[in-house]
Amino acid sequence: MNTIVLTDVDFYPVIQPILEILDAILWPAIANVVGVGTIYCIFLGVKISKVDEQNSREKAKKDLIGAVIGFVLIFVLILALKNDVSILEDWVKSQM
């Protein structure tokens, strides 16, 4: 009976196109996050400046802080993924 061991299977031809697509998508994703984040934060800043009531101003400040933290977190995670794609590719090649 023949058994297939995972080390005998070459996954690189299957994984290579996925890594290429992921690598190609990440730069536009970074640009979109920066663009949308900037526009949204400007919108929230204008909203803060136009609010007359103190309660609404505090809510708008919290929204702005949450948006900045969220966009920075997304940006950092995408950059980390962008850097890790090459590490993942090297790992896949080493498993052959």
N, C-alpha and C positions, 0 to 999 in steps of 0.2 A: 504494500500500500504506500503510495507516494503522499508525503505530507509537505505542505508549503510552509516554509519558515519566512517570517516577515523580512528577515535580512536578505532573503533571496529575491524579493520583489523590488523592482526599481520604481519608486514612487516619483522620482524627479520629473519625468515627462508629464505626469499628471499635475504636479504641484507647481511647476514652472509657469504655466500660463496664469494660474491663480495669483501667484506672486507678482507677475508683471502687471496684471490688471489692478491689483491692490496698490502697487507702486504708482501706477498712472493716475489712480483716483485720488490719492492722498494730497497732491499739490493743489488741485482744484478745491478739495475739501478745506484745506487750510485757507485758501483765498476766500471761499464762501463764509467761513466762520469769522474771519477778520472783517469782511465787508458787512455782513449782517450784524455782527456784534457792534461795530462802530455806528452804523445807522441806528440801531435800537438804543444804544447808550446816548446818542445825541437826542433822539426822540424823548427819552426819559429825562434828560437834562433840561430840555425845553419844557417838559411837563412840570418839573420841579419849579422852574422859574415863573410859570404862569399860575401856579396854585396859590390861592389866597388863604385858605384855612390851614391852621397848624397841623391838624390831624391828617389832612390830605397830603401835606408836604412831607410829614414823617413817613407815610405809606409810600410816597413816590421815592423818597431817599432809600427806603428798604428795598424797593423794587430795583433801583439802580445798582445798589450794592450787590444784590443777588444776581443781577444780570452780568455785572462785571466779573464776579467770582465764577459764575457758570461758563461764560465765554472763555475766560483764562483757563479754566479746567479743561474744557473741550479742546482748546488750542494745544495745551501741553500734552494731552493724551494723544492727539493726532500726530504731534511731532515725535512722541515716544514710539508710536506705531511705525512712523516713517523710518526712524532709526533702526527699529527692530526687524524690519523686513529683510535687510541685508544679513542680519544675524540668523534669522530663520532660514534664509536661503543657504547660508554656509552650513548650518546644521543639517539641512536636508541633503546637501552634497556629501557631507561627512558620513551619513548613514548608508551610503551606497557601497 
